[in-house]
Amino acid sequence: MLLHRPPRLIAITLTLVIVGGLAACTTPEPPIPSGTTRTINPPASEPAPEAGGIWDQTIDWVRCTTAEGAECAWVNAPLDWANPEGETIELALARVTATDNSARLGSLLINPGGPGGSGKAFLASALASIGTEVQASFDIVGFDPRGVGDSTAVVCYTETAQMDEFFAATWPRTLEGFEQSLAVVEPFAQACGENTGPLLGHVDTESAAKDMDLLRALLGDEKLNYLGYSYGTALGAAYAELFPDKVGRMVLDGAIDPSVPADLHEVEQAAGFEAALGAYLDDCLTSSSCPFRGTKEQAKAQINQFLLDVEAKPMAVGSRELTQPLALNGIIVTLYSDLSWPMLSLALSNAFDYDDAAFLLELSDIYLERSGGEYQSNQMEAFLAINCLDARLATDPASVEAHAQALAEASPTIGEFWGYSEKLCEVWPYPQVLTPHAVSAPGANPIIVVGTTGDPATPYQGAVALAEQLESGVLITFEGEGHTAYGRSNSCVGDAIDQYFVLGDVPQNGLTC
């Protein structure tokens, strides 16, 4: 149905499932001291700050269970930065303070990507990836961007059944099907507008970047230190463009080229997932547990035929069905990390050999952050809302057909299932507010841009392009598979980034690990 870009947190979740389960992610949280509360959302009756008050707020931190030793808080930000003294929204934060106060350098804001990824929810996983020296020197601060998670959030459908129907919807991959999709996407867009209100028109990346400058000031930092993954690199690049003199130490990992229009980005991403699928099959075909026999091309043809079969006849899984979009989700999510490849083999083996799609549907649920019969976050709703404001695809018939053909050519195995999805943004209640363009950020401190050669979600050429655009860009290349590099690749990448954050040592431009 739609090509999503789940945040790095989902890839980490899959990896943790493989290597021992989520229970090993964090240690138990100490008891909450008496007099505090787990509910940190200010009462609805709390007045908005007076004019200019957003810059004079004091952050009231409260112990919370987001991560071991974490504190959480809320701050107010303008709904519309064009009217900073008007209506406000709330931004949710969580932090773990520097482990060595004598070495403390300030705060380090983190964002896992998406768009729509929760920095609060990401905090615990991030602490397992960020170097100990960095954690000694910085308060690690996760935040939910506007529209996301525990911040004032985008809300579309309120019932699980409605969300299930929306994400499972399949329509013919033709111009007739493109028009038929209106019956699915128009009610969804209308619900987003009705249930979210004016915020829906202000969740663009530039507004979120301005929120980051407010957070920087309220945290007491002269400059912004930032670690952004995937879409978080677009957020960091937007900040650098707006506030180049406020850039401190910034790392953009799994970078997106901000100058590339939406249609070309999707084509590049489709090619990236096709390459990742090929890398998986190269590895799979050497194993006796591989669900495929024969050549890689024969295996790709089998996957393509499986998706066509599920499109024609969904597979029953209890009271639910595995439709083609859900099957595609289950395949895609395992391609974010090579450590997840065994899960794909098992899911496809069950589907091929036993007509059992339960595990593939479970993988799709992980992708959509659905568990226990409910959606655990508004990640996908926020993803769609932010993208519809940031960039859109042309919807005239010729452009729709050309884009569908380009996707299929870039990814012969699965690309044909990504076309004809442009209707949602066409009927979105608010207009596009941003236009893709190059970002140079003149005068900014050195900005580290990291690219992984086998990254399917943010193909390597995006990192190369962003590093070249930024006047102070410094490129690090990780030669490997999977989405992003810092915290999941090797010590060459890790040491270079750790030393940059802690000591300010800028790695050699073009460093290859």
C-alpha positions as CSV (number, residue, x, y, z in Angstrom):
1,M,0.0,0.0,0.0
2,L,2.5,2.6,1.2
3,L,6.2,2.5,1.5
4,H,7.0,3.2,5.1
5,R,10.3,4.1,6.7
6,P,10.1,2.7,10.2
7,P,12.5,4.2,12.8
8,R,15.7,2.6,13.8
9,L,14.0,1.4,17.0
10,I,12.1,-1.3,15.1
11,A,15.2,-2.7,13.6
12,I,16.8,-2.8,17.1
13,T,13.6,-4.5,18.4
14,L,14.0,-7.3,15.8
15,T,17.6,-7.7,16.6
16,L,16.9,-8.0,20.3
17,V,14.2,-10.7,19.6
18,I,16.9,-12.7,17.8
19,V,19.7,-12.4,20.4
20,G,17.7,-13.0,23.5
21,G,14.5,-11.1,23.8
22,L,13.4,-7.7,24.9
23,A,13.7,-8.6,28.6
24,A,17.5,-8.3,28.4
25,C,17.3,-4.7,27.1
26,T,17.2,-2.9,30.4
27,T,17.6,-3.7,34.0
28,P,14.6,-3.3,36.4
29,E,13.8,0.3,37.2
30,P,14.2,1.3,40.9
31,P,11.1,2.0,42.8
32,I,9.5,5.4,42.1
33,P,10.1,7.7,45.2
34,S,7.1,8.6,47.2
35,G,5.6,11.9,46.2
36,T,6.3,11.4,42.5
37,T,4.1,9.9,39.8
38,R,4.4,7.9,36.7
39,T,1.9,10.2,34.9
40,I,3.9,13.2,33.8
41,N,1.4,14.8,31.4
42,P,0.5,18.2,33.0
43,P,-3.3,18.6,33.7
44,A,-5.3,19.7,30.8
45,S,-6.3,22.8,32.7
46,E,-2.7,24.0,33.1
47,P,-2.5,27.4,31.5
48,A,-0.3,28.1,28.5
49,P,2.7,30.4,29.3
50,E,2.4,34.1,28.8
51,A,3.8,35.7,25.7
52,G,7.5,35.0,25.4
53,G,7.2,32.5,28.3
54,I,8.2,29.5,26.2
55,W,11.9,30.6,26.5
56,D,11.6,31.1,30.2
57,Q,10.3,27.7,31.2
58,T,11.9,25.6,33.9
59,I,12.0,21.9,33.1
60,D,10.6,19.9,36.0
61,W,12.1,16.5,35.8
62,V,10.2,13.5,37.3
63,R,11.5,10.0,37.8
64,C,10.0,7.6,35.2
65,T,10.4,4.1,33.8
66,T,11.4,5.0,30.3
67,A,15.0,3.7,31.0
68,E,17.0,2.8,34.0
69,G,17.6,6.0,36.0
70,A,15.5,8.1,33.6
71,E,13.7,11.3,34.3
72,C,10.9,12.6,32.2
73,A,9.4,16.0,31.6
74,W,7.2,18.2,29.4
75,V,7.8,21.6,27.9
76,N,5.5,23.9,25.9
77,A,6.2,24.9,22.3
78,P,4.3,27.1,19.9
79,L,1.7,25.3,17.8
80,D,2.7,27.6,15.0
81,W,6.2,29.0,15.0
82,A,4.9,31.9,12.8
83,N,2.9,32.9,15.9
84,P,5.2,32.0,18.8
85,E,3.0,33.9,21.3
86,G,-0.1,31.9,20.3
87,E,-1.5,28.5,21.2
88,T,1.0,26.0,22.5
89,I,1.6,22.3,22.3
90,E,3.5,19.9,24.6
91,L,6.8,18.2,23.9
92,A,7.7,15.1,25.9
93,L,11.3,14.5,27.0
94,A,13.2,11.7,28.8
95,R,16.9,11.8,29.9
96,V,19.5,9.9,31.7
97,T,22.1,12.3,33.2
98,A,25.8,12.1,32.6
99,T,27.4,9.3,34.6
100,D,30.5,11.5,35.4
101,N,29.3,14.9,36.4
102,S,32.9,16.2,36.6
103,A,33.3,15.4,32.8
104,R,29.8,16.7,31.8
105,L,29.8,18.6,28.5
106,G,26.0,19.2,28.2
107,S,23.1,17.4,26.7
108,L,23.0,15.1,23.7
109,L,19.6,15.0,21.9
110,I,18.8,11.8,20.1
111,N,16.2,10.9,17.5
112,P,15.7,7.4,16.1
113,G,14.1,8.3,12.8
114,G,10.8,7.5,11.2
115,P,9.4,10.1,10.8
116,G,7.2,9.3,13.7
117,G,9.8,7.5,15.9
118,S,9.6,8.3,19.7
119,G,12.9,9.5,21.1
120,K,11.5,8.8,24.6
121,A,10.9,5.1,23.8
122,F,14.2,4.9,22.0
123,L,16.2,6.1,25.1
124,A,16.7,2.6,26.6
125,S,17.9,1.1,23.3
126,A,20.1,4.1,22.6
127,L,21.9,3.6,25.9
128,A,22.9,0.1,24.8
129,S,24.5,1.6,21.6
130,I,26.0,4.9,22.7
131,G,29.6,4.7,23.9
132,T,30.2,4.7,27.7
133,E,32.5,7.7,27.4
134,V,29.8,9.6,25.6
135,Q,27.3,8.7,28.4
136,A,29.8,9.8,31.0
137,S,30.1,13.3,29.3
138,F,26.5,14.0,28.2
139,D,23.0,13.9,29.5
140,I,21.3,11.6,26.9
141,V,18.0,13.2,26.1
142,G,15.3,11.5,24.0
143,F,12.4,13.6,22.8
144,D,9.2,13.0,21.0
145,P,8.9,15.4,18.1
146,R,5.7,17.3,17.7
147,G,2.9,15.0,16.6
148,V,4.7,11.9,18.0
149,G,4.2,9.6,21.0
150,D,3.8,11.4,24.3
151,S,4.1,14.9,22.8
152,T,0.9,16.5,21.6
153,A,0.2,13.8,19.1
154,V,-1.4,13.1,15.7
155,V,-4.5,10.9,16.2
156,C,-6.3,9.4,13.2
157,Y,-8.4,6.2,13.8
158,T,-9.1,5.4,17.5
159,E,-10.2,1.8,17.0
160,T,-7.8,-1.1,16.3
161,A,-10.1,-2.6,13.8
162,Q,-10.1,0.6,11.8
163,M,-6.3,0.7,11.8
164,D,-6.1,-2.9,10.8
165,E,-8.4,-2.4,7.9
166,F,-6.4,0.6,6.7
167,F,-3.0,-1.1,6.8
168,A,-4.3,-4.3,5.3
169,A,-6.1,-2.7,2.4
170,T,-5.1,-3.9,-1.1
171,W,-6.3,-2.5,-4.4
172,P,-5.5,-3.3,-8.0
173,R,-2.1,-1.9,-9.2
174,T,-3.6,0.1,-12.0
175,L,-4.9,3.6,-12.5
176,E,-8.4,2.2,-11.8
177,G,-7.0,0.8,-8.5
178,F,-5.4,4.2,-7.8
179,E,-8.9,5.8,-8.0
180,Q,-10.4,3.0,-5.9
181,S,-7.8,3.7,-3.1
182,L,-9.7,6.9,-2.4
183,A,-12.3,4.9,-0.6
184,V,-9.7,3.8,1.9
185,V,-7.5,6.8,2.3
186,E,-10.1,9.6,2.3
187,P,-11.8,8.5,5.5
188,F,-8.4,8.0,7.1
189,A,-7.3,11.5,6.2
190,Q,-10.6,13.0,7.3
191,A,-10.3,11.2,10.7
192,C,-6.7,12.5,11.1
193,G,-8.0,16.1,10.5
194,E,-10.9,15.7,12.9
195,N,-9.1,13.9,15.7
196,T,-5.8,15.9,15.5
197,G,-7.1,19.4,14.8
198,P,-4.8,22.3,13.8
199,L,-1.6,20.5,14.9
200,L,-1.9,18.3,11.8
201,G,-0.8,21.3,9.7
202,H,2.2,22.0,11.8
203,V,4.1,18.7,12.2
204,D,6.5,19.4,9.4
205,T,10.3,18.8,9.8
206,E,11.2,22.5,9.9
207,S,8.8,23.2,12.8
208,A,10.2,20.2,14.7
209,A,13.7,21.6,14.1
210,K,12.7,24.9,15.6
211,D,11.4,22.9,18.6
212,M,14.9,21.4,19.0
213,D,16.4,24.9,19.3
214,L,13.9,25.6,22.1
215,L,14.9,22.4,23.8
216,R,18.6,23.3,23.4
217,A,17.9,26.6,25.2
218,L,15.8,25.1,28.0
219,L,18.4,22.4,28.6
220,G,20.9,25.1,29.2
221,D,23.2,24.4,26.2
222,E,24.8,27.1,24.1
223,K,25.0,24.8,21.1
224,L,23.0,21.7,20.1
225,N,24.7,18.4,20.4
226,Y,22.7,15.9,18.4
227,L,22.6,12.2,17.3
228,G,20.1,11.5,14.6
229,Y,19.4,8.2,12.8
230,S,17.6,7.8,9.5
231,Y,14.9,10.4,9.2
232,G,16.6,12.0,12.2
233,T,19.3,13.0,9.8
234,A,16.7,15.1,7.9
235,L,15.7,16.7,11.2
236,G,19.4,17.4,12.1
237,A,20.1,18.8,8.6
238,A,17.0,21.1,8.9
239,Y,18.3,22.4,12.3
240,A,21.8,23.0,10.8
241,E,20.2,25.0,8.0
242,L,18.1,27.1,10.3
243,F,20.7,27.6,13.1
244,P,24.2,26.9,11.8
245,D,25.8,29.0,14.5
246,K,24.1,26.8,17.1
247,V,25.4,23.5,15.8
248,G,27.6,21.8,18.4
249,R,28.6,18.2,17.9
250,M,26.2,16.6,15.4
251,V,26.2,13.1,14.0
252,L,23.8,12.1,11.2
253,D,23.7,8.3,10.7
254,G,21.9,6.7,7.8
255,A,21.6,10.0,6.1
256,I,18.9,11.2,3.7
257,D,19.7,13.6,0.9
258,P,17.3,16.5,1.5
259,S,17.6,17.7,-2.1
260,V,16.1,14.5,-3.6
261,P,12.4,14.8,-4.5
262,A,10.0,12.3,-3.0
263,D,9.5,10.2,-6.2
264,L,13.3,9.7,-6.7
265,H,13.8,8.9,-3.0
266,E,11.3,6.2,-3.2
267,V,12.9,4.7,-6.3
268,E,16.3,4.8,-4.6
269,Q,14.8,3.1,-1.5
270,A,13.1,0.4,-3.6
271,A,16.5,-0.3,-5.2
272,G,18.1,-0.4,-1.7
273,F,15.6,-3.0,-0.5
274,E,16.0,-5.1,-3.6
275,A,19.8,-5.1,-3.0
276,A,19.2,-6.0,0.7
277,L,16.9,-8.8,-0.4
278,G,19.6,-10.1,-2.8
279,A,22.2,-10.0,0.0
280,Y,19.8,-12.0,2.3
281,L,19.3,-14.6,-0.5
282,D,23.1,-14.9,-1.1
283,D,23.5,-15.8,2.6
284,C,20.3,-17.9,2.8
285,L,21.2,-20.1,-0.1
286,T,24.3,-21.3,1.7
287,S,22.3,-22.7,4.6
288,S,20.4,-25.9,4.9
289,S,17.6,-24.1,6.7
290,C,16.9,-21.8,3.7
291,P,13.4,-21.9,2.4
292,F,14.7,-21.6,-1.2
293,R,16.4,-24.0,-3.6
294,G,18.0,-23.1,-6.9
295,T,19.4,-19.8,-7.9
296,K,19.0,-16.4,-6.4
297,E,16.8,-15.3,-9.3
298,Q,14.6,-18.3,-8.8
299,A,14.2,-17.4,-5.2
300,K,13.3,-13.8,-6.0
301,A,10.7,-15.1,-8.5
302,Q,9.3,-17.3,-5.7
303,I,9.0,-14.3,-3.3
304,N,7.3,-12.3,-6.1
305,Q,4.8,-15.1,-6.8
306,F,4.1,-15.5,-3.1
307,L,3.1,-11.8,-2.9
308,L,1.0,-12.1,-5.9
309,D,-0.7,-15.2,-4.5
310,V,-1.4,-13.4,-1.2
311,E,-2.7,-10.5,-3.1
312,A,-5.2,-12.7,-4.9
313,K,-6.1,-14.8,-1.8
314,P,-5.0,-13.5,1.7
315,M,-3.9,-16.2,4.2
316,A,-6.0,-16.8,7.3
317,V,-4.3,-16.3,10.6
318,G,-6.9,-16.9,13.3
319,S,-9.5,-14.2,13.1
320,R,-7.1,-12.0,11.0
321,E,-5.7,-12.3,7.5
322,L,-2.3,-11.8,6.0
323,T,-2.9,-9.5,3.0
324,Q,-0.2,-8.5,0.5
325,P,0.7,-5.2,2.2
326,L,1.1,-7.0,5.5
327,A,3.2,-9.7,3.9
328,L,5.4,-7.1,2.4
329,N,5.8,-5.4,5.8
330,G,6.9,-8.7,7.3
331,I,9.6,-9.1,4.6
332,I,10.8,-5.5,4.6
333,V,11.2,-5.2,8.4
334,T,13.7,-8.1,8.5
335,L,15.9,-6.4,5.9
336,Y,16.9,-3.5,8.2
337,S,19.5,-5.7,9.9
338,D,21.3,-8.8,8.7
339,L,20.8,-10.2,12.2
340,S,17.1,-10.4,11.4
341,W,17.6,-12.6,8.3
342,P,17.0,-15.9,10.1
343,M,13.6,-14.6,11.1
344,L,12.7,-14.0,7.5
345,S,13.8,-17.5,6.6
346,L,11.6,-19.0,9.3
347,A,8.6,-16.9,8.4
348,L,8.8,-17.8,4.7
349,S,9.5,-21.5,5.5
350,N,6.3,-21.6,7.6
351,A,4.3,-19.8,4.9
352,F,5.7,-21.9,2.0
353,D,5.8,-25.3,3.6
354,Y,3.0,-25.3,6.1
355,D,0.6,-22.6,4.8
356,D,1.2,-20.9,8.2
357,A,1.5,-17.1,7.9
358,A,1.3,-16.4,11.7
359,F,5.0,-15.5,12.1
360,L,5.0,-13.3,8.9
361,L,2.0,-11.5,10.3
362,E,3.8,-11.1,13.6
363,L,6.7,-9.5,11.8
364,S,4.3,-7.1,10.1
365,D,2.9,-6.2,13.6
366,I,6.4,-5.4,14.8
367,Y,6.8,-3.2,11.8
368,L,3.5,-1.4,12.6
369,E,4.1,-1.4,16.4
370,R,1.1,-3.5,17.0
371,S,1.0,-6.0,19.9
372,G,-1.6,-7.4,22.3
373,G,-4.3,-6.6,19.8
374,E,-3.5,-2.8,19.9
375,Y,-1.2,-0.3,18.3
376,Q,1.3,0.7,20.8
377,S,2.2,4.0,19.3
378,N,1.0,6.5,16.8
379,Q,4.3,6.1,14.8
380,M,2.6,5.3,11.4
381,E,0.0,8.0,11.7
382,A,2.7,10.5,12.5
383,F,4.8,9.1,9.7
384,L,2.1,9.8,7.2
385,A,1.3,13.2,8.6
386,I,4.8,14.5,8.6
387,N,5.6,13.1,5.1
388,C,2.4,14.7,3.6
389,L,3.6,18.1,4.8
390,D,7.3,17.6,3.9
391,A,7.1,16.2,0.3
392,R,4.5,14.7,-2.0
393,L,4.3,12.7,-5.2
394,A,2.5,14.0,-8.3
395,T,-0.9,12.5,-8.8
396,D,-1.7,13.1,-12.5
397,P,-2.2,9.8,-14.3
398,A,1.0,10.0,-16.4
399,S,3.2,10.7,-13.3
400,V,1.5,7.9,-11.3
401,E,2.1,5.4,-14.0
402,A,5.7,6.5,-14.6
403,H,6.4,6.3,-10.9
404,A,5.0,2.8,-10.6
405,Q,7.1,1.7,-13.5
406,A,10.2,3.2,-12.0
407,L,9.6,1.4,-8.7
408,A,9.1,-1.9,-10.5
409,E,12.3,-1.5,-12.5
410,A,14.3,-0.5,-9.5
411,S,13.1,-3.5,-7.5
412,P,11.9,-6.3,-9.8
413,T,11.0,-8.5,-6.8
414,I,8.9,-6.3,-4.6
415,G,8.9,-2.8,-6.2
416,E,5.6,-3.4,-8.2
417,F,3.7,-3.5,-4.9
418,W,4.7,0.0,-3.9
419,G,3.1,2.0,-6.6
420,Y,-0.3,3.8,-6.8
421,S,-0.2,5.1,-3.2
422,E,-0.2,8.8,-3.9
423,K,-3.9,9.4,-3.1
424,L,-3.5,9.9,0.7
425,C,-1.4,13.1,0.5
426,E,-3.6,14.4,-2.3
427,V,-6.6,14.4,0.0
428,W,-4.7,15.4,3.1
429,P,-6.5,18.2,5.1
430,Y,-3.4,20.5,5.0
431,P,-1.1,21.5,2.1
432,Q,2.6,20.6,1.6
433,V,4.7,23.2,3.3
434,L,8.3,22.2,2.5
435,T,10.1,21.6,-0.8
436,P,13.2,19.3,-1.1
437,H,16.4,21.3,-1.4
438,A,20.1,21.1,-0.8
439,V,21.3,22.1,2.7
440,S,24.7,23.7,3.2
441,A,24.6,25.2,6.7
442,P,27.5,27.7,6.2
443,G,29.4,28.4,9.4
444,A,28.3,25.3,11.2
445,N,30.8,23.3,13.2
446,P,31.9,20.0,11.6
447,I,28.9,17.7,11.1
448,I,29.6,13.9,10.8
449,V,27.5,12.1,8.2
450,V,27.5,8.3,8.3
451,G,26.5,6.0,5.5
452,T,26.3,2.2,5.3
453,T,27.0,0.7,1.8
454,G,24.3,-1.9,2.2
455,D,21.7,0.3,3.9
456,P,18.3,-0.5,2.3
457,A,16.2,2.2,3.9
458,T,18.5,5.2,3.5
459,P,20.8,4.1,0.6
460,Y,24.4,5.0,0.9
461,Q,24.4,7.7,-1.9
462,G,22.2,9.8,0.4
463,A,25.0,10.1,2.9
464,V,27.5,10.9,0.3
465,A,25.3,13.7,-1.1
466,L,24.5,15.2,2.3
467,A,28.1,15.3,3.3
468,E,29.0,17.0,0.1
469,Q,26.2,19.6,0.5
470,L,27.1,20.6,4.0
471,E,30.0,23.0,4.0
472,S,31.3,21.3,7.1
473,G,30.2,17.8,6.3
474,V,32.5,14.9,7.1
475,L,31.7,11.5,5.7
476,I,32.2,8.1,7.4
477,T,31.5,5.0,5.4
478,F,30.7,1.7,6.9
479,E,31.1,-1.2,4.5
480,G,28.4,-3.6,5.5
481,E,24.7,-4.5,5.5
482,G,21.8,-3.1,7.4
483,H,20.3,0.3,8.4
484,T,22.7,2.8,10.1
485,A,26.0,2.1,11.6
486,Y,26.8,3.7,15.0
487,G,26.1,1.2,17.8
488,R,25.6,-1.8,15.4
489,S,28.7,-2.0,13.1
490,N,32.3,-2.0,14.4
491,S,34.8,-0.2,16.6
492,C,36.1,1.8,13.7
493,V,32.8,3.6,13.4
494,G,32.2,3.6,17.2
495,D,35.5,4.9,18.2
496,A,35.5,7.7,15.7
497,I,32.1,9.0,16.8
498,D,32.8,8.6,20.5
499,Q,36.0,10.6,20.2
500,Y,34.2,13.3,18.2
501,F,31.5,13.6,20.8
502,V,33.8,13.5,23.8
503,L,37.0,15.2,22.6
504,G,35.8,17.1,19.6
505,D,38.2,15.2,17.4
506,V,36.9,15.3,13.9
507,P,37.6,12.1,11.9
508,Q,39.2,12.2,8.5
509,N,36.7,13.0,5.8
510,G,36.1,9.8,3.8
511,L,37.0,7.5,6.7
512,T,36.0,4.0,5.6
513,C,35.3,1.3,8.1
